[in-house]
Amino acid sequence: MGCGCNKRNRQQWEVVVGGRIVYTSTNKSTAETVARRYDGSEVREKSQQQAGAGS
């Protein structure tokens, strides 16, 4: 099994509706496609501080 070192720094995208995160992806295009299903949603880059908070 390969090293997981690069996973920490992988860019992630969030779909946010009304301040609530409804979807997270490493693929911006997928996040944009999901966002089209939610009225008033936005796609934003997940900050590195948030990304590391769960670890």
PDB file with one MODEL, atoms N, CA, C and O in Angstrom:
MODEL        1
ATOM      1  N   MET A   1       0.842  -1.174   0.000  1.00  0.00           N
ATOM      2  CA  MET A   1       0.000   0.000   0.000  1.00  0.00           C
ATOM      3  C   MET A   1       0.890   1.240   0.000  1.00  0.00           C
ATOM      4  O   MET A   1       1.910   1.288   0.687  1.00  0.00           O
ATOM      5  N   GLY A   2       0.491   2.235  -0.776  1.00  0.00           N
ATOM      6  CA  GLY A   2       1.295   3.448  -0.910  1.00  0.00           C
ATOM      7  C   GLY A   2       1.168   4.380   0.283  1.00  0.00           C
ATOM      8  O   GLY A   2       0.295   4.227   1.137  1.00  0.00           O
ATOM      9  N   CYS A   3       2.054   5.330   0.307  1.00  0.00           N
ATOM     10  CA  CYS A   3       2.066   6.340   1.374  1.00  0.00           C
ATOM     11  C   CYS A   3       0.883   7.288   1.219  1.00  0.00           C
ATOM     12  O   CYS A   3       0.524   7.643   0.096  1.00  0.00           O
ATOM     13  N   GLY A   4       0.277   7.701   2.315  1.00  0.00           N
ATOM     14  CA  GLY A   4      -0.854   8.622   2.285  1.00  0.00           C
ATOM     15  C   GLY A   4      -0.464  10.061   2.553  1.00  0.00           C
ATOM     16  O   GLY A   4      -1.327  10.880   2.867  1.00  0.00           O
ATOM     17  N   CYS A   5       0.794  10.385   2.440  1.00  0.00           N
ATOM     18  CA  CYS A   5       1.288  11.724   2.775  1.00  0.00           C
ATOM     19  C   CYS A   5       0.629  12.826   1.959  1.00  0.00           C
ATOM     20  O   CYS A   5       0.350  13.901   2.490  1.00  0.00           O
ATOM     21  N   ASN A   6       0.379  12.582   0.690  1.00  0.00           N
ATOM     22  CA  ASN A   6      -0.180  13.618  -0.179  1.00  0.00           C
ATOM     23  C   ASN A   6      -1.654  13.881   0.076  1.00  0.00           C
ATOM     24  O   ASN A   6      -2.163  14.921  -0.343  1.00  0.00           O
ATOM     25  N   LYS A   7      -2.339  13.004   0.730  1.00  0.00           N
ATOM     26  CA  LYS A   7      -3.767  13.173   0.961  1.00  0.00           C
ATOM     27  C   LYS A   7      -4.059  14.391   1.837  1.00  0.00           C
ATOM     28  O   LYS A   7      -5.109  15.017   1.695  1.00  0.00           O
ATOM     29  N   ARG A   8      -3.161  14.721   2.718  1.00  0.00           N
ATOM     30  CA  ARG A   8      -3.362  15.866   3.600  1.00  0.00           C
ATOM     31  C   ARG A   8      -3.464  17.174   2.841  1.00  0.00           C
ATOM     32  O   ARG A   8      -4.241  18.052   3.216  1.00  0.00           O
ATOM     33  N   ASN A   9      -2.694  17.312   1.786  1.00  0.00           N
ATOM     34  CA  ASN A   9      -2.617  18.573   1.062  1.00  0.00           C
ATOM     35  C   ASN A   9      -3.502  18.600  -0.185  1.00  0.00           C
ATOM     36  O   ASN A   9      -3.409  19.532  -0.985  1.00  0.00           O
ATOM     37  N   ARG A  10      -4.339  17.613  -0.356  1.00  0.00           N
ATOM     38  CA  ARG A  10      -5.208  17.565  -1.522  1.00  0.00           C
ATOM     39  C   ARG A  10      -6.273  18.657  -1.420  1.00  0.00           C
ATOM     40  O   ARG A  10      -6.897  18.837  -0.375  1.00  0.00           O
ATOM     41  N   GLN A  11      -6.467  19.369  -2.505  1.00  0.00           N
ATOM     42  CA  GLN A  11      -7.468  20.437  -2.535  1.00  0.00           C
ATOM     43  C   GLN A  11      -8.859  19.830  -2.506  1.00  0.00           C
ATOM     44  O   GLN A  11      -9.133  18.865  -3.219  1.00  0.00           O
ATOM     45  N   GLN A  12      -9.740  20.388  -1.687  1.00  0.00           N
ATOM     46  CA  GLN A  12     -11.103  19.892  -1.588  1.00  0.00           C
ATOM     47  C   GLN A  12     -12.085  21.026  -1.820  1.00  0.00           C
ATOM     48  O   GLN A  12     -11.784  22.190  -1.556  1.00  0.00           O
ATOM     49  N   TRP A  13     -13.262  20.673  -2.317  1.00  0.00           N
ATOM     50  CA  TRP A  13     -14.321  21.627  -2.623  1.00  0.00           C
ATOM     51  C   TRP A  13     -15.567  21.256  -1.838  1.00  0.00           C
ATOM     52  O   TRP A  13     -15.890  20.077  -1.689  1.00  0.00           O
ATOM     53  N   GLU A  14     -16.266  22.271  -1.335  1.00  0.00           N
ATOM     54  CA  GLU A  14     -17.479  22.057  -0.555  1.00  0.00           C
ATOM     55  C   GLU A  14     -18.664  22.698  -1.262  1.00  0.00           C
ATOM     56  O   GLU A  14     -18.539  23.765  -1.863  1.00  0.00           O
ATOM     57  N   VAL A  15     -19.806  22.043  -1.186  1.00  0.00           N
ATOM     58  CA  VAL A  15     -21.065  22.632  -1.631  1.00  0.00           C
ATOM     59  C   VAL A  15     -21.770  23.076  -0.360  1.00  0.00           C
ATOM     60  O   VAL A  15     -22.035  22.270   0.532  1.00  0.00           O
ATOM     61  N   VAL A  16     -22.071  24.375  -0.286  1.00  0.00           N
ATOM     62  CA  VAL A  16     -22.658  24.962   0.923  1.00  0.00           C
ATOM     63  C   VAL A  16     -24.031  25.540   0.597  1.00  0.00           C
ATOM     64  O   VAL A  16     -24.195  26.288  -0.366  1.00  0.00           O
ATOM     65  N   VAL A  17     -25.014  25.176   1.423  1.00  0.00           N
ATOM     66  CA  VAL A  17     -26.373  25.701   1.285  1.00  0.00           C
ATOM     67  C   VAL A  17     -26.786  26.278   2.629  1.00  0.00           C
ATOM     68  O   VAL A  17     -26.865  25.557   3.624  1.00  0.00           O
ATOM     69  N   GLY A  18     -27.049  27.580   2.657  1.00  0.00           N
ATOM     70  CA  GLY A  18     -27.482  28.214   3.898  1.00  0.00           C
ATOM     71  C   GLY A  18     -26.504  28.048   5.046  1.00  0.00           C
ATOM     72  O   GLY A  18     -26.922  27.908   6.196  1.00  0.00           O
ATOM     73  N   GLY A  19     -25.208  28.061   4.755  1.00  0.00           N
ATOM     74  CA  GLY A  19     -24.193  27.922   5.789  1.00  0.00           C
ATOM     75  C   GLY A  19     -23.901  26.490   6.197  1.00  0.00           C
ATOM     76  O   GLY A  19     -23.036  26.250   7.039  1.00  0.00           O
ATOM     77  N   ARG A  20     -24.610  25.539   5.613  1.00  0.00           N
ATOM     78  CA  ARG A  20     -24.424  24.119   5.943  1.00  0.00           C
ATOM     79  C   ARG A  20     -23.726  23.398   4.792  1.00  0.00           C
ATOM     80  O   ARG A  20     -24.130  23.535   3.637  1.00  0.00           O
ATOM     81  N   ILE A  21     -22.691  22.639   5.100  1.00  0.00           N
ATOM     82  CA  ILE A  21     -21.970  21.883   4.078  1.00  0.00           C
ATOM     83  C   ILE A  21     -22.780  20.634   3.757  1.00  0.00           C
ATOM     84  O   ILE A  21     -23.051  19.815   4.636  1.00  0.00           O
ATOM     85  N   VAL A  22     -23.168  20.494   2.479  1.00  0.00           N
ATOM     86  CA  VAL A  22     -23.980  19.344   2.084  1.00  0.00           C
ATOM     87  C   VAL A  22     -23.193  18.321   1.270  1.00  0.00           C
ATOM     88  O   VAL A  22     -23.648  17.191   1.093  1.00  0.00           O
ATOM     89  N   TYR A  23     -22.006  18.707   0.770  1.00  0.00           N
ATOM     90  CA  TYR A  23     -21.220  17.781  -0.044  1.00  0.00           C
ATOM     91  C   TYR A  23     -19.773  18.256  -0.073  1.00  0.00           C
ATOM     92  O   TYR A  23     -19.520  19.461  -0.107  1.00  0.00           O
ATOM     93  N   THR A  24     -18.828  17.332  -0.061  1.00  0.00           N
ATOM     94  CA  THR A  24     -17.399  17.641  -0.172  1.00  0.00           C
ATOM     95  C   THR A  24     -16.785  16.714  -1.208  1.00  0.00           C
ATOM     96  O   THR A  24     -17.086  15.521  -1.243  1.00  0.00           O
ATOM     97  N   SER A  25     -15.914  17.273  -2.060  1.00  0.00           N
ATOM     98  CA  SER A  25     -15.287  16.486  -3.116  1.00  0.00           C
ATOM     99  C   SER A  25     -13.881  17.005  -3.389  1.00  0.00           C
ATOM    100  O   SER A  25     -13.572  18.162  -3.105  1.00  0.00           O
ATOM    101  N   THR A  26     -13.040  16.149  -3.939  1.00  0.00           N
ATOM    102  CA  THR A  26     -11.714  16.577  -4.377  1.00  0.00           C
ATOM    103  C   THR A  26     -11.760  17.023  -5.836  1.00  0.00           C
ATOM    104  O   THR A  26     -10.757  17.486  -6.378  1.00  0.00           O
ATOM    105  N   ASN A  27     -12.920  16.884  -6.471  1.00  0.00           N
ATOM    106  CA  ASN A  27     -13.088  17.259  -7.864  1.00  0.00           C
ATOM    107  C   ASN A  27     -14.034  18.453  -7.953  1.00  0.00           C
ATOM    108  O   ASN A  27     -15.209  18.344  -7.601  1.00  0.00           O
ATOM    109  N   LYS A  28     -13.524  19.596  -8.423  1.00  0.00           N
ATOM    110  CA  LYS A  28     -14.332  20.825  -8.485  1.00  0.00           C
ATOM    111  C   LYS A  28     -15.535  20.652  -9.406  1.00  0.00           C
ATOM    112  O   LYS A  28     -16.632  21.110  -9.086  1.00  0.00           O
ATOM    113  N   SER A  29     -15.340  20.000 -10.533  1.00  0.00           N
ATOM    114  CA  SER A  29     -16.431  19.800 -11.487  1.00  0.00           C
ATOM    115  C   SER A  29     -17.569  19.002 -10.888  1.00  0.00           C
ATOM    116  O   SER A  29     -18.735  19.310 -11.136  1.00  0.00           O
ATOM    117  N   THR A  30     -17.259  17.987 -10.106  1.00  0.00           N
ATOM    118  CA  THR A  30     -18.286  17.190  -9.437  1.00  0.00           C
ATOM    119  C   THR A  30     -19.028  18.049  -8.418  1.00  0.00           C
ATOM    120  O   THR A  30     -20.253  17.978  -8.321  1.00  0.00           O
ATOM    121  N   ALA A  31     -18.301  18.849  -7.668  1.00  0.00           N
ATOM    122  CA  ALA A  31     -18.923  19.729  -6.681  1.00  0.00           C
ATOM    123  C   ALA A  31     -19.858  20.729  -7.364  1.00  0.00           C
ATOM    124  O   ALA A  31     -20.937  21.019  -6.847  1.00  0.00           O
ATOM    125  N   GLU A  32     -19.452  21.259  -8.522  1.00  0.00           N
ATOM    126  CA  GLU A  32     -20.298  22.206  -9.260  1.00  0.00           C
ATOM    127  C   GLU A  32     -21.558  21.521  -9.779  1.00  0.00           C
ATOM    128  O   GLU A  32     -22.632  22.123  -9.782  1.00  0.00           O
ATOM    129  N   THR A  33     -21.441  20.278 -10.215  1.00  0.00           N
ATOM    130  CA  THR A  33     -22.598  19.522 -10.689  1.00  0.00           C
ATOM    131  C   THR A  33     -23.583  19.275  -9.555  1.00  0.00           C
ATOM    132  O   THR A  33     -24.792  19.425  -9.738  1.00  0.00           O
ATOM    133  N   VAL A  34     -23.080  18.901  -8.394  1.00  0.00           N
ATOM    134  CA  VAL A  34     -23.932  18.674  -7.223  1.00  0.00           C
ATOM    135  C   VAL A  34     -24.596  19.984  -6.802  1.00  0.00           C
ATOM    136  O   VAL A  34     -25.769  19.992  -6.430  1.00  0.00           O
ATOM    137  N   ALA A  35     -23.853  21.090  -6.857  1.00  0.00           N
ATOM    138  CA  ALA A  35     -24.372  22.395  -6.431  1.00  0.00           C
ATOM    139  C   ALA A  35     -25.571  22.829  -7.270  1.00  0.00           C
ATOM    140  O   ALA A  35     -26.452  23.530  -6.772  1.00  0.00           O
ATOM    141  N   ARG A  36     -25.614  22.422  -8.526  1.00  0.00           N
ATOM    142  CA  ARG A  36     -26.747  22.780  -9.394  1.00  0.00           C
ATOM    143  C   ARG A  36     -28.061  22.188  -8.900  1.00  0.00           C
ATOM    144  O   ARG A  36     -29.138  22.670  -9.251  1.00  0.00           O
ATOM    145  N   ARG A  37     -27.969  21.153  -8.091  1.00  0.00           N
ATOM    146  CA  ARG A  37     -29.184  20.501  -7.580  1.00  0.00           C
ATOM    147  C   ARG A  37     -29.788  21.233  -6.382  1.00  0.00           C
ATOM    148  O   ARG A  37     -30.917  20.945  -5.984  1.00  0.00           O
ATOM    149  N   TYR A  38     -29.045  22.170  -5.810  1.00  0.00           N
ATOM    150  CA  TYR A  38     -29.496  22.890  -4.620  1.00  0.00           C
ATOM    151  C   TYR A  38     -29.655  24.380  -4.940  1.00  0.00           C
ATOM    152  O   TYR A  38     -28.697  25.028  -5.361  1.00  0.00           O
ATOM    153  N   ASP A  39     -30.854  24.923  -4.742  1.00  0.00           N
ATOM    154  CA  ASP A  39     -31.072  26.354  -4.950  1.00  0.00           C
ATOM    155  C   ASP A  39     -30.284  27.148  -3.920  1.00  0.00           C
ATOM    156  O   ASP A  39     -30.263  26.794  -2.741  1.00  0.00           O
ATOM    157  N   GLY A  40     -29.637  28.216  -4.359  1.00  0.00           N
ATOM    158  CA  GLY A  40     -28.903  29.089  -3.447  1.00  0.00           C
ATOM    159  C   GLY A  40     -27.611  28.504  -2.925  1.00  0.00           C
ATOM    160  O   GLY A  40     -27.073  28.998  -1.934  1.00  0.00           O
ATOM    161  N   SER A  41     -27.093  27.459  -3.566  1.00  0.00           N
ATOM    162  CA  SER A  41     -25.854  26.835  -3.089  1.00  0.00           C
ATOM    163  C   SER A  41     -24.637  27.547  -3.664  1.00  0.00           C
ATOM    164  O   SER A  41     -24.728  28.279  -4.650  1.00  0.00           O
ATOM    165  N   GLU A  42     -23.508  27.317  -3.029  1.00  0.00           N
ATOM    166  CA  GLU A  42     -22.246  27.837  -3.536  1.00  0.00           C
ATOM    167  C   GLU A  42     -21.168  26.769  -3.402  1.00  0.00           C
ATOM    168  O   GLU A  42     -21.230  25.912  -2.519  1.00  0.00           O
ATOM    169  N   VAL A  43     -20.178  26.834  -4.293  1.00  0.00           N
ATOM    170  CA  VAL A  43     -19.039  25.921  -4.224  1.00  0.00           C
ATOM    171  C   VAL A  43     -17.867  26.743  -3.718  1.00  0.00           C
ATOM    172  O   VAL A  43     -17.558  27.803  -4.262  1.00  0.00           O
ATOM    173  N   ARG A  44     -17.222  26.251  -2.681  1.00  0.00           N
ATOM    174  CA  ARG A  44     -16.065  26.965  -2.140  1.00  0.00           C
ATOM    175  C   ARG A  44     -14.944  25.965  -1.868  1.00  0.00           C
ATOM    176  O   ARG A  44     -15.172  24.771  -1.673  1.00  0.00           O
ATOM    177  N   GLU A  45     -13.737  26.498  -1.863  1.00  0.00           N
ATOM    178  CA  GLU A  45     -12.575  25.668  -1.558  1.00  0.00           C
ATOM    179  C   GLU A  45     -12.532  25.446  -0.047  1.00  0.00           C
ATOM    180  O   GLU A  45     -12.712  26.379   0.735  1.00  0.00           O
ATOM    181  N   LYS A  46     -12.294  24.214   0.344  1.00  0.00           N
ATOM    182  CA  LYS A  46     -12.187  23.895   1.760  1.00  0.00           C
ATOM    183  C   LYS A  46     -10.836  24.378   2.250  1.00  0.00           C
ATOM    184  O   LYS A  46      -9.813  24.075   1.637  1.00  0.00           O
ATOM    185  N   SER A  47     -10.817  25.119   3.339  1.00  0.00           N
ATOM    186  CA  SER A  47      -9.550  25.638   3.856  1.00  0.00           C
ATOM    187  C   SER A  47      -8.720  24.516   4.452  1.00  0.00           C
ATOM    188  O   SER A  47      -9.268  23.506   4.893  1.00  0.00           O
ATOM    189  N   GLN A  48      -7.425  24.679   4.468  1.00  0.00           N
ATOM    190  CA  GLN A  48      -6.527  23.661   5.009  1.00  0.00           C
ATOM    191  C   GLN A  48      -6.754  23.472   6.497  1.00  0.00           C
ATOM    192  O   GLN A  48      -6.595  22.363   7.008  1.00  0.00           O
ATOM    193  N   GLN A  49      -7.124  24.537   7.207  1.00  0.00           N
ATOM    194  CA  GLN A  49      -7.384  24.437   8.640  1.00  0.00           C
ATOM    195  C   GLN A  49      -8.579  23.522   8.892  1.00  0.00           C
ATOM    196  O   GLN A  49      -8.536  22.684   9.792  1.00  0.00           O
ATOM    197  N   GLN A  50      -9.647  23.674   8.103  1.00  0.00           N
ATOM    198  CA  GLN A  50     -10.823  22.807   8.245  1.00  0.00           C
ATOM    199  C   GLN A  50     -10.487  21.384   7.845  1.00  0.00           C
ATOM    200  O   GLN A  50     -10.938  20.436   8.488  1.00  0.00           O
ATOM    201  N   ALA A  51      -9.698  21.223   6.788  1.00  0.00           N
ATOM    202  CA  ALA A  51      -9.365  19.899   6.282  1.00  0.00           C
ATOM    203  C   ALA A  51      -8.591  19.091   7.322  1.00  0.00           C
ATOM    204  O   ALA A  51      -8.760  17.875   7.412  1.00  0.00           O
ATOM    205  N   GLY A  52      -7.750  19.751   8.100  1.00  0.00           N
ATOM    206  CA  GLY A  52      -6.950  19.052   9.091  1.00  0.00           C
ATOM    207  C   GLY A  52      -7.640  18.876  10.435  1.00  0.00           C
ATOM    208  O   GLY A  52      -7.149  18.143  11.294  1.00  0.00           O
ATOM    209  N   ALA A  53      -8.769  19.539  10.622  1.00  0.00           N
ATOM    210  CA  ALA A  53      -9.454  19.526  11.912  1.00  0.00           C
ATOM    211  C   ALA A  53      -9.996  18.150  12.278  1.00  0.00           C
ATOM    212  O   ALA A  53     -10.081  17.814  13.459  1.00  0.00           O
ATOM    213  N   GLY A  54     -10.364  17.351  11.280  1.00  0.00           N
ATOM    214  CA  GLY A  54     -10.936  16.039  11.563  1.00  0.00           C
ATOM    215  C   GLY A  54      -9.921  14.969  11.876  1.00  0.00           C
ATOM    216  O   GLY A  54     -10.287  13.886  12.332  1.00  0.00           O
ATOM    217  N   SER A  55      -8.652  15.247  11.642  1.00  0.00           N
ATOM    218  CA  SER A  55      -7.610  14.247  11.840  1.00  0.00           C
ATOM    219  C   SER A  55      -7.115  14.205  13.260  1.00  0.00           C
ATOM    220  O   SER A  55      -6.232  13.409  13.582  1.00  0.00           O
TER     221      SER A  55
ENDMDL
END
